[in-house]
Amino acid sequence: MNDETRRPAPPNVGEPAPDFALPAAGGTVVRLSDFRGQKVVLYFYPKDDTPGCTREAIQFRDLHPTFTGLGAVVLGVSPDPIESHEKFRTKYDLPFLLLSDADHAVAERYGVWQRKVRFGRESMGIVRSTFLIDEAGRIARRWLNVKVDGHGEEVRQAIEAMENR
């Protein structure tokens, strides 16, 4: 059995979202369970301050007032260290938490730490993915292998659809 076959699959809609505890800026530790009773937009991205990751973060930043108005919290996760997250947040005025998954254990639990091929070279890394978690801590929606452009708006529409059920 190789490494690939042992990797967990992303949680399905309706399944409990895997809980975690990850460091955030200011030395705080953030647990997913801290947000029970709220919707959570949990997005995994490869690297701070790269073109695609910046465009995605800016979409979530620009829609942040709408998300909070709908009772949703945004959490970004990448393997970058806290210092990198702090610079990224400051540079782009990001109003949400960025969490450091340095050992990629959480990304693995969510099934988004995968083999990637870029310019013919293989490596392991985060496949850009977003999970919308409901107030009970279950996966309400998931987007795997996200295309950045328009993604923030897709997430907004999904949260609004949850409100209208």
C-alpha positions, 0 to 999 in steps of 0.5 A: 500500500503506498502513501497515496492510498492511505491518505484520507478522502475529503469529508463528504457533505453531511459528515462532521468536519474534522476538529483541529487546533492550529496556531494563529497570529498573536500566539492564539490557538484556534479550534474549529469547535470554538465556532460551533453555532456559527457557519465557518468558511474553511479555506485551504490555500497553498502559499501566502502572497502568491498570485492565486492565493492573493486573489482568493484572499482578496475575494474573501476580504471584500465579501467579509462584511457579507459573510459576517452579516450571514453569521459566517466566520472565514478561516484560511489555512496554509502550511506557512508560518505565523510570521508569513501569515501576519505579513500577508494579512497586513499587506492586504488588510485581511480581516479574518484569521490565517492559521498555520498548518506547518506539519500539514496534519489538518490538510491531510485530515481534510484530504487536501494534502496531495501529490501535485505536478507543476512544470513536470515536477512532482511534490506534495502540497495543498490542493486549493479547497474550501469547506462550508461548515454549518452551525452543527459542525457538519460539512454543508458544502465543499469545493475541491481543486478550486479555481480562484476567479469567482470562488468567493461569490460562489461561497457567498451564494452557498451561505445565502442558500443555507439561510433560505432553507 
